[in-house]
Amino acid sequence: MRKLPPVPRALDRMTPRRWLQVSVVVAVLTIVLKTLAWWITGSVSLLSDALESFVNLAGAMFALAMVTVAARPADAEHPFGHHKAEYFSSGFEGILIVGAAAAIFWAAIVRLASPQPLEQLSWGLGLAVLSSVFNGLLAWGMLHAARSRRSIALEGDARHLFTDVWTSAGVVLGLLLAWATGWHWLDPVVALLVALNILKEGASLVWQASQGLMDEALPPQQLATVQAALDQFAQASHGAVRFDGLGSRRAGSRSFVQLHMHVPQNWTLGHAAAQRAAVEAALMAAVPGLVAVIELLPTGASTVFEQTEGAQDLAAL
């Protein structure tokens, strides 16, 4: 991922819940500013920008609810916790973005059929730029927090806000061109380009959420970190310890790996358990938020699942 400039320490201590509360407030503020800009100018591209801010508000409110659910501790009905609730937030926001894109398409096509002159453009552009400044600062802080806290809900909201910033920049540029050239048809054309841009972002968020709900594996760089830690233990044991059966998945801010640890048959259970605990601690230190589940096996042994899976593979030949 691209490295972001550091945020002030006070902001770095903010929880995902607090960030999303701020996002709701900023969304309301930008809705007021952009709606006023559309009302003053009559620009359909500024209307499309305002519609996206309504999506920001709905997405931030739903993300806030899902982050609250995800923070709940494990219980009898959910023994592995509620971390996957964040994926519903990302998917919901993606669907909202797609809906906003459809509304913008409709409004732009209607205006393209009968272009209209724009009014009081300077005031409208000033309000659009001001709202973009608020969104840009918030998105920068939220994306930094999303990466440090591994929150898919925060990341989805931050990416949407960055899309909103670029959308507003495109709208401002298009309106300036329309004002300079007198080509009023540029206003709905810019709105159509805005719709295409946010449609792409919405599809990306829906896809990301679906992959998380289907237990997508850890990113390659994290898997490489896990494998490096395992290789270090295997080398330190001079071949006495071997690892295989590595599997991984992500659930919101949590990452999970499971694997087999083969140890010499003459090791005592206490010694083998102590070595396993050391491996677990090393893995969780290497990948923050990781939960490692390691099954101990004597050298040369395999699990019933592996034996059954091997038999099915042979039967399929």
TORVEX-808839 format. One line per 5 residues: number of its first residue (from 1); for each residue x, y, z of N, C-alpha, C. Coordinates in pm, whole numbers, plus 50000, padded with zeros to 5 digits. Example, Ala and Ser with C-alpha at 12.3 -4.5 7.8 and 13.67 -1.06 7.14 Angstrom:
// residues 2
1) 51319:49431:50780:51230:49550:50780:51320:49670:50780 ~ 51285:49775:50708:51367:49894:50714:51290:50003:50787 .
END
This chain:
// residues 317
1) 50083:49881:50000:50000:50000:50000:50087:50125:50000 ~ 50033:50234:49941:50105:50358:49940:50116:50412:50081 ~ 50234:50461:50119:50256:50513:50252:50193:50650:50265 ~ 50121:50673:50376:50056:50800:50400:50137:50885:50496 ~ 50127:51019:50487:50192:51104:50586:50137:51073:50725 .
6) 50219:51083:50830:50171:51053:50965:50066:51154:51010 ~ 49973:51107:51093:49871:51196:51149:49916:51239:51288 ~ 49863:51351:51339:49895:51391:51476:49862:51281:51576 ~ 49939:51276:51685:49923:51167:51781:49782:51160:51839 ~ 49722:51277:51863:49586:51278:51919:49487:51210:51825 .
11) 49503:51231:51693:49414:51166:51597:49444:51018:51586 ~ 49571:50979:51602:49609:50839:51591:49548:50755:51702 ~ 49510:50819:51813:49451:50745:51925:49300:50729:51909 ~ 49241:50791:51809:49096:50781:51790:49057:50640:51747 ~ 48948:50590:51802:48898:50457:51768:48821:50463:51636 .
16) 48803:50347:51567:48720:50346:51446:48580:50402:51469 ~ 48523:50374:51585:48390:50426:51617:48391:50579:51619 ~ 48493:50638:51680:48502:50783:51689:48522:50845:51550 ~ 48605:50780:51467:48626:50830:51331:48496:50832:51252 ~ 48416:50727:51267:48291:50720:51192:48188:50820:51244 .
21) 48194:50851:51374:48107:50955:51427:48142:51091:51364 ~ 48273:51116:51352:48317:51239:51286:48274:51238:51139 ~ 48281:51120:51075:48242:51109:50935:48094:51145:50914 ~ 48009:51105:51008:47867:51140:50998:47848:51291:51003 ~ 47918:51356:51096:47907:51502:51109:47955:51572:50982 .
26) 48071:51528:50930:48126:51590:50809:48035:51564:50689 ~ 47973:51446:50682:47881:51415:50572:47762:51511:50572 ~ 47707:51538:50690:47595:51632:50700:47639:51772:50654 ~ 47759:51813:50697:47810:51944:50659:47830:51956:50507 ~ 47888:51853:50445:47912:51859:50300:47781:51850:50221 .
31) 47683:51779:50274:47552:51775:50207:47493:51917:50201 ~ 47501:51988:50312:47449:52125:50315:47523:52213:50214 ~ 47658:52205:50214:47737:52290:50126:47712:52257:49978 ~ 47712:52128:49943:47697:52090:49802:47555:52111:49752 ~ 47456:52087:49838:47318:52113:49797:47297:52261:49772 .
36) 47356:52343:49858:47347:52487:49838:47416:52528:49708 ~ 47532:52464:49678:47603:52494:49553:47517:52458:49432 ~ 47449:52345:49438:47360:52306:49326:47242:52402:49314 ~ 47185:52442:49429:47069:52530:49429:47103:52666:49369 ~ 47222:52714:49396:47264:52845:49346:47290:52842:49196 .
41) 47358:52735:49151:47405:52731:49012:47310:52659:48916 ~ 47233:52562:48967:47151:52479:48880:47231:52376:48803 ~ 47355:52349:48847:47444:52255:48777:47408:52111:48811 ~ 47389:52029:48708:47358:51888:48732:47480:51812:48781 ~ 47599:51858:48745:47720:51791:48796:47738:51820:48944 .
46) 47703:51942:48988:47706:51969:49132:47597:51892:49205 ~ 47483:51870:49138:47379:51785:49196:47430:51643:49215 ~ 47504:51592:49117:47559:51457:49128:47657:51450:49244 ~ 47735:51557:49264:47829:51561:49376:47753:51560:49509 ~ 47642:51633:49515:47562:51636:49637:47499:51499:49666 .
51) 47454:51430:49561:47395:51297:49580:47497:51201:49639 ~ 47621:51212:49594:47724:51123:49649:47746:51150:49798 ~ 47729:51274:49840:47744:51306:49983:47633:51245:50066 ~ 47513:51233:50009:47406:51161:50079:47445:51014:50098 ~ 47512:50957:49999:47562:50820:50011:47668:50814:50121 .
56) 47754:50916:50128:47854:50921:50236:47788:50913:50373 ~ 47680:50989:50389:47611:50991:50518:47551:50855:50551 ~ 47480:50796:50455:47419:50665:50481:47526:50560:50507 ~ 47634:50564:50429:47742:50468:50448:47810:50483:50582 ~ 47835:50607:50624:47901:50630:50753:47813:50583:50869 .
61) 47683:50606:50859:47593:50563:50966:47586:50411:50975 ~ 47580:50344:50859:47577:50198:50860:47711:50142:50908 ~ 47821:50204:50865:47953:50158:50909:47967:50173:51060 ~ 47915:50283:51114:47920:50304:51259:47846:50192:51332 ~ 47730:50153:51279:47654:50044:51341:47730:49913:51333 .
66) 47793:49884:51218:47863:49758:51201:47992:49751:51283 ~ 48062:49863:51297:48182:49866:51381:48145:49840:51526 ~ 48029:49892:51568:47981:49867:51704:47953:49719:51724 ~ 47892:49655:51624:47865:49511:51632:47995:49432:51631 ~ 48089:49469:51544:48215:49396:51532:48297:49400:51659 .
71) 48280:49506:51740:48358:49520:51863:48304:49433:51977 ~ 48188:49374:51958:48132:49290:52064:48221:49167:52087 ~ 48235:49125:52211:48315:49004:52238:48243:48878:52190 ~ 48319:48771:52178:48261:48642:52139:48158:48599:52243 ~ 48054:48529:52195:47950:48478:52285:47914:48336:52244 .
76) 47811:48280:52307:47774:48141:52280:47728:48123:52136 ~ 47658:48222:52080:47609:48211:51943:47716:48244:51841 ~ 47816:48322:51881:47924:48363:51790:48059:48341:51860 ~ 48100:48215:51872:48222:48184:51948:48350:48240:51886 ~ 48347:48276:51757:48465:48332:51692:48457:48485:51682 .
81) 48361:48545:51752:48350:48691:51752:48259:48742:51641 ~ 48253:48874:51628:48162:48940:51533:48239:49023:51430 ~ 48365:48988:51407:48453:49073:51324:48402:49089:51180 ~ 48333:48988:51128:48291:48996:50988:48180:49097:50964 ~ 48124:49153:51070:48019:49253:51052:48069:49371:50970 .
86) 48199:49399:50977:48254:49513:50902:48239:49494:50751 ~ 48240:49369:50705:48225:49347:50561:48087:49386:50511 ~ 47985:49372:50596:47852:49416:50557:47851:49567:50533 ~ 47928:49640:50615:47937:49784:50597:47997:49820:50462 ~ 48109:49755:50427:48176:49784:50301:48086:49749:50182 .
91) 48018:49633:50189:47930:49593:50081:47810:49685:50068 ~ 47752:49724:50182:47636:49814:50181:47673:49948:50119 ~ 47789:50002:50157:47830:50130:50101:47856:50118:49951 ~ 47911:50006:49909:47932:49986:49766:47801:49984:49689 ~ 47698:49919:49744:47567:49914:49679:47505:50054:49673 .
96) 47522:50132:49780:47472:50269:49780:47538:50352:49671 ~ 47670:50332:49654:47743:50407:49552:47689:50373:49413 ~ 47664:50245:49389:47610:50203:49259:47474:50268:49236 ~ 47390:50273:49341:47260:50338:49329:47273:50486:49299 ~ 47367:50553:49364:47389:50695:49338:47435:50717:49194 .
101) 47519:50628:49144:47567:50639:49006:47450:50630:48908 ~ 47355:50540:48936:47238:50527:48847:47155:50654:48847 ~ 47137:50715:48966:47060:50840:48974:47130:50953:48899 ~ 47263:50958:48910:47339:51062:48841:47329:51043:48690 ~ 47338:50919:48643:47324:50890:48500:47191:50946:48447 .
106) 47085:50920:48521:46952:50963:48476:46944:51116:48467 ~ 46990:51183:48574:46985:51329:48576:47072:51390:48467 ~ 47188:51330:48442:47279:51384:48341:47223:51367:48200 ~ 47161:51253:48173:47106:51229:48038:46991:51326:48009 ~ 46907:51349:48112:46797:51445:48095:46852:51584:48064 .
111) 46955:51628:48139:47012:51760:48116:47088:51766:47984 ~ 47150:51655:47944:47222:51654:47816:47127:51676:47699 ~ 47004:51629:47716:46905:51647:47609:46864:51793:47595 ~ 46872:51870:47706:46839:52013:47699:46932:52091:47792 ~ 47055:52122:47745:47152:52195:47828:47097:52331:47871 .
116) 47138:52375:47991:47093:52502:48045:47212:52584:48092 ~ 47203:52717:48083:47312:52801:48133:47324:52793:48285 ~ 47444:52815:48335:47471:52808:48478:47469:52947:48538 ~ 47430:52956:48667:47420:53085:48735:47509:53088:48859 ~ 47557:53208:48892:47637:53231:49014:47740:53121:49034 .
121) 47817:53094:48930:47910:52981:48931:48019:52997:49036 ~ 48065:53120:49058:48175:53140:49152:48138:53095:49293 ~ 48017:53129:49338:47972:53086:49471:47959:52933:49477 ~ 47903:52876:49374:47886:52730:49374:48018:52657:49377 ~ 48115:52703:49299:48245:52638:49298:48317:52655:49431 .
126) 48302:52772:49492:48365:52794:49622:48312:52698:49728 ~ 48180:52679:49729:48120:52585:49825:48164:52442:49797 ~ 48176:52404:49669:48220:52268:49634:48364:52244:49679 ~ 48450:52344:49659:48590:52330:49700:48600:52320:49852 ~ 48523:52400:49924:48527:52395:50071:48485:52259:50122 .
131) 48378:52203:50065:48334:52070:50109:48439:51964:50079 ~ 48511:51980:49967:48615:51883:49932:48732:51888:50029 ~ 48763:52006:50079:48869:52019:50179:48833:51939:50305 ~ 48708:51954:50351:48663:51877:50468:48674:51726:50441 ~ 48624:51683:50326:48628:51540:50293:48770:51487:50280 .
136) 48858:51566:50217:48996:51521:50197:49070:51502:50328 ~ 49055:51598:50420:49122:51586:50551:49070:51465:50628 ~ 48938:51446:50624:48879:51333:50696:48923:51201:50634 ~ 48924:51192:50501:48963:51068:50434:49108:51033:50465 ~ 49196:51133:50466:49337:51110:50499:49352:51049:50637 .
141) 49284:51106:50736:49294:51053:50871:49231:50916:50885 ~ 49116:50895:50818:49048:50766:50830:49126:50654:50763 ~ 49188:50681:50648:49263:50575:50581:49385:50536:50663 ~ 49449:50633:50724:49562:50604:50813:49516:50516:50929 ~ 49402:50551:50990:49349:50472:51102:49307:50333:51056 .
146) 49249:50323:50934:49205:50193:50882:49322:50098:50867 ~ 49437:50149:50820:49553:50062:50799:49619:50023:50931 ~ 49623:50118:51027:49686:50087:51154:49599:49997:51241 ~ 49466:50008:51226:49374:49928:51307:49310:49814:51229 ~ 49346:49799:51102:49300:49690:51017:49147:49683:51014 .
151) 49084:49799:50989:48938:49808:50987:48889:49822:50843 ~ 48818:49721:50792:48764:49725:50657:48653:49829:50646 ~ 48578:49852:50756:48472:49952:50753:48530:50092:50737 ~ 48635:50122:50812:48701:50253:50800:48762:50269:50661 ~ 48825:50162:50611:48889:50171:50480:48785:50198:50371 .
156) 48670:50130:50380:48565:50151:50281:48514:50294:50283 ~ 48493:50348:50403:48445:50485:50413:48550:50585:50365 ~ 48678:50559:50399:48785:50650:50357:48802:50648:50206 ~ 48797:50530:50145:48812:50522:50000:48697:50594:49929 ~ 48578:50581:49986:48464:50651:49927:48482:50802:49937 .
161) 48534:50849:50050:48556:50993:50066:48662:51044:49968 ~ 48768:50965:49948:48869:51005:49849:48807:51012:49709 ~ 48719:50916:49679:48649:50921:49550:48566:51048:49539 ~ 48503:51086:49650:48424:51208:49652:48511:51331:49624 ~ 48633:51331:49681:48723:51444:49659:48761:51456:49512 .
166) 48798:51342:49451:48834:51345:49308:48712:51379:49221 ~ 48596:51332:49264:48473:51366:49193:48451:51517:49192 ~ 48466:51578:49310:48446:51722:49321:48549:51798:49237 ~ 48673:51749:49235:48776:51814:49155:48739:51810:49007 ~ 48688:51694:48961:48646:51682:48822:48528:51773:48790 .
171) 48435:51785:48885:48319:51872:48866:48363:52018:48854 ~ 48451:52060:48944:48499:52198:48941:48569:52227:48808 ~ 48655:52135:48765:48727:52154:48639:48630:52162:48521 ~ 48532:52072:48518:48435:52072:48410:48353:52200:48406 ~ 48312:52249:48523:48233:52372:48527:48315:52493:48486 .
176) 48443:52494:48523:48530:52604:48479:48543:52605:48327 ~ 48555:52485:48268:48563:52475:48121:48432:52520:48057 ~ 48320:52481:48117:48190:52521:48063:48174:52672:48070 ~ 48219:52734:48179:48209:52879:48194:48300:52951:48094 ~ 48423:52895:48074:48520:52960:47986:48480:52948:47839 .
181) 48418:52837:47801:48389:52813:47660:48245:52843:47621 ~ 48155:52846:47722:48013:52862:47691:47948:52734:47646 ~ 48018:52622:47654:47962:52492:47614:47884:52433:47732 ~ 47757:52461:47740:47678:52417:47855:47661:52266:47862 ~ 47682:52198:47749:47669:52052:47749:47781:51985:47829 .
186) 47889:52060:47861:47996:52002:47941:47949:51966:48081 ~ 47850:52040:48132:47800:52013:48268:47744:51871:48280 ~ 47649:51828:48197:47600:51689:48208:47705:51586:48168 ~ 47796:51620:48077:47901:51524:48041:47991:51496:48161 ~ 48026:51602:48235:48105:51583:48357:48029:51496:48456 .
191) 47898:51518:48468:47817:51437:48559:47821:51289:48520 ~ 47819:51261:48390:47827:51122:48344:47963:51061:48381 ~ 48069:51138:48365:48202:51089:48402:48210:51064:48553 ~ 48148:51152:48631:48142:51133:48776:48073:51000:48808 ~ 47961:50974:48740:47886:50851:48765:47969:50728:48734 .
196) 48044:50730:48623:48130:50617:48588:48237:50594:48693 ~ 48294:50704:48744:48401:50693:48843:48350:50631:48972 ~ 48237:50679:49024:48188:50625:49150:48129:50486:49132 ~ 48080:50455:49011:48032:50319:48984:48147:50219:48998 ~ 48264:50255:48946:48382:50169:48959:48419:50150:49105 .
201) 48415:50257:49184:48449:50247:49326:48348:50161:49400 ~ 48221:50177:49368:48119:50097:49434:48134:49949:49405 ~ 48163:49915:49279:48183:49774:49243:48303:49717:49316 ~ 48408:49798:49333:48528:49752:49404:48497:49722:49550 ~ 48418:49807:49614:48384:49784:49755:48298:49659:49772 .
206) 48201:49638:49681:48117:49519:49689:48202:49393:49671 ~ 48295:49396:49575:48382:49281:49552:48469:49253:49675 ~ 48525:49357:49734:48610:49340:49851:48532:49279:49966 ~ 48408:49326:49986:48326:49271:50094:48293:49124:50069 ~ 48263:49089:49944:48228:48950:49912:48346:48857:49937 .
211) 48466:48903:49905:48584:48820:49927:48608:48798:50076 ~ 48584:48901:50157:48601:48885:50301:48500:48789:50360 ~ 48376:48797:50314:48272:48707:50365:48298:48563:50322 ~ 48374:48542:50214:48406:48408:50167:48541:48361:50220 ~ 48587:48421:50331:48711:48379:50396:48831:48388:50302 .
216) 48852:48504:50244:48967:48527:50158:49096:48510:50238 ~ 49199:48455:50173:49328:48434:50240:49394:48566:50273 ~ 49493:48562:50362:49569:48681:50395:49644:48732:50272 ~ 49676:48861:50269:49752:48915:50157:49888:48846:50145 ~ 49944:48839:50024:50072:48768:50003:50184:48815:50095 .
221) 50192:48946:50123:50301:48994:50207:50288:48944:50350 ~ 50165:48932:50400:50146:48879:50535:50174:48730:50539 ~ 50132:48657:50436:50163:48515:50431:50313:48491:50424 ~ 50384:48578:50351:50530:48567:50343:50593:48591:50479 ~ 50538:48685:50556:50588:48711:50691:50568:48591:50781 .
226) 50450:48530:50772:50421:48410:50851:50516:48297:50813 ~ 50533:48275:50683:50621:48167:50637:50766:48190:50679 ~ 50811:48315:50678:50947:48346:50720:50968:48312:50867 ~ 50868:48344:50950:50879:48311:51093:50882:48161:51115 ~ 50801:48086:51039:50801:47941:51051:50935:47881:51005 .
231) 50989:47933:50895:51117:47884:50844:51229:47908:50946 ~ 51221:48020:51015:51324:48051:51115:51321:47950:51229 ~ 51201:47911:51274:51190:47810:51380:51237:47674:51331 ~ 51200:47640:51208:51242:47510:51155:51394:47501:51144 ~ 51459:47608:51100:51604:47609:51088:51670:47603:51225 .
236) 51612:47675:51323:51670:47675:51458:51663:47537:51523 ~ 51565:47455:51483:51552:47321:51541:51637:47218:51468 ~ 51715:47264:51365:51802:47174:51286:51723:47060:51222 ~ 51601:47093:51176:51521:46994:51105:51432:46909:51193 ~ 51438:46929:51325:51355:46848:51415:51207:46887:51404 .
241) 51182:47013:51377:51045:47063:51368:51013:47094:51222 ~ 50893:47058:51179:50849:47085:51042:50706:47136:51044 ~ 50675:47228:50954:50541:47286:50948:50479:47257:50811 ~ 50348:47230:50809:50276:47218:50683:50128:47246:50710 ~ 50046:47231:50606:49902:47252:50620:49865:47396:50653 .
246) 49946:47492:50606:49920:47633:50639:49796:47683:50564 ~ 49699:47735:50638:49581:47798:50582:49555:47930:50652 ~ 49488:48021:50584:49465:48153:50643:49332:48209:50597 ~ 49283:48307:50673:49162:48379:50636:49159:48510:50712 ~ 49076:48602:50662:49059:48731:50728:48913:48749:50769 .
251) 48893:48817:50882:48758:48850:50928:48764:48988:50990 ~ 48735:49090:50910:48741:49227:50960:48882:49264:51001 ~ 48897:49308:51126:49029:49349:51175:49113:49231:51220 ~ 49057:49111:51220:49128:48991:51266:49180:48910:51147 ~ 49296:48848:51168:49354:48755:51071:49375:48622:51141 .
256) 49353:48512:51069:49362:48379:51128:49452:48291:51042 ~ 49537:48213:51107:49613:48109:51038:49600:47980:51118 ~ 49601:47870:51046:49605:47738:51110:49706:47654:51035 ~ 49776:47567:51109:49880:47487:51048:49912:47368:51137 ~ 49993:47277:51083:50040:47161:51158:50186:47182:51194 .
261) 50220:47142:51315:50358:47148:51363:50402:47006:51396 ~ 50491:46950:51313:50540:46814:51334:50665:46817:51423 ~ 50661:46740:51531:50772:46737:51627:50818:46593:51647 ~ 50942:46572:51692:50991:46435:51715:50903:46358:51813 ~ 50887:46228:51789:50798:46148:51872:50850:46131:52014 .
266) 50981:46151:52034:51036:46133:52168:51028:46260:52253 ~ 50975:46367:52198:50956:46488:52278:50842:46466:52377 ~ 50856:46525:52497:50746:46519:52592:50637:46616:52547 ~ 50515:46591:52591:50404:46678:52554:50427:46820:52604 ~ 50485:46830:52725:50510:46962:52781:50610:47041:52698 .
271) 50717:46973:52653:50819:47041:52572:50761:47082:52437 ~ 50683:46993:52375:50623:47025:52246:50525:47142:52258 ~ 50447:47144:52367:50352:47252:52387:50424:47385:52409 ~ 50535:47382:52479:50612:47504:52502:50667:47559:52371 ~ 50715:47470:52284:50765:47515:52154:50652:47571:52067 .
276) 50537:47508:52074:50422:47559:51998:50383:47697:52046 ~ 50383:47718:52178:50349:47849:52232:50447:47956:52184 ~ 50574:47919:52173:50674:48014:52123:50648:48050:51978 ~ 50609:47951:51899:50578:47977:51757:50456:48067:51746 ~ 50351:48039:51824:50230:48120:51821:50261:48265:51856 .
281) 50342:48284:51961:50378:48420:52004:50456:48493:51895 ~ 50546:48422:51828:50626:48485:51722:50539:48525:51604 ~ 50443:48440:51568:50354:48471:51456:50265:48590:51488 ~ 50211:48594:51609:50123:48704:51645:50198:48835:51660 ~ 50328:48828:51694:50410:48949:51700:50445:48996:51559 .
286) 50463:48903:51466:50500:48939:51329:50384:49000:51253 ~ 50261:48953:51279:50142:49004:51210:50042:49050:51316 ~ 50034:49180:51344:49940:49230:51446:49797:49188:51416 ~ 49726:49150:51522:49588:49109:51505:49570:48965:51460 ~ 49681:48891:51453:49674:48752:51404:49635:48658:51517 .
291) 49551:48560:51483:49518:48449:51573:49574:48322:51509 ~ 49667:48257:51578:49733:48138:51524:49684:48014:51597 ~ 49640:47915:51521:49597:47786:51577:49689:47678:51519 ~ 49766:47615:51605:49867:47518:51561:49835:47381:51619 ~ 49823:47282:51532:49798:47144:51576:49930:47068:51582 .
296) 49957:47007:51697:50080:46929:51716:50061:46789:51660 ~ 50160:46743:51582:50159:46608:51528:50298:46548:51542 ~ 50308:46417:51570:50440:46354:51569:50494:46343:51427 ~ 50623:46345:51412:50685:46341:51280:50635:46220:51200 ~ 50594:46246:51076:50546:46139:50989:50398:46116:50995 .
301) 50328:46177:51089:50183:46157:51102:50108:46257:51015 ~ 49982:46225:50986:49895:46316:50912:49757:46313:50976 ~ 49675:46411:50947:49542:46418:51005:49445:46331:50926 ~ 49330:46298:50987:49226:46220:50920:49174:46297:50798 ~ 49164:46428:50811:49117:46510:50699:49212:46496:50581 .
306) 49343:46502:50605:49440:46489:50497:49432:46352:50432 ~ 49415:46247:50514:49404:46112:50459:49280:46098:50372 ~ 49166:46153:50421:49041:46146:50345:49051:46226:50217 ~ 49112:46345:50225:49128:46430:50107:49217:46361:50003 ~ 49323:46291:50050:49411:46219:49958:49339:46105:49889 .
311) 49254:46035:49964:49178:45925:49905:49080:45976:49800 ~ 49019:46093:49828:48926:46150:49729:48999:46192:49603 ~ 49121:46246:49618:49200:46285:49501:49234:46164:49414 ~ 49269:46051:49481:49302:45929:49405:49179:45875:49333 ~ 49063:45884:49399:48940:45834:49337:48899:45917:49216 .
316) 48938:46043:49219:48902:46132:49108:48989:46108:48984 ~ 49103:46039:49002:49193:46016:48886:49136:45911:48792 .
END
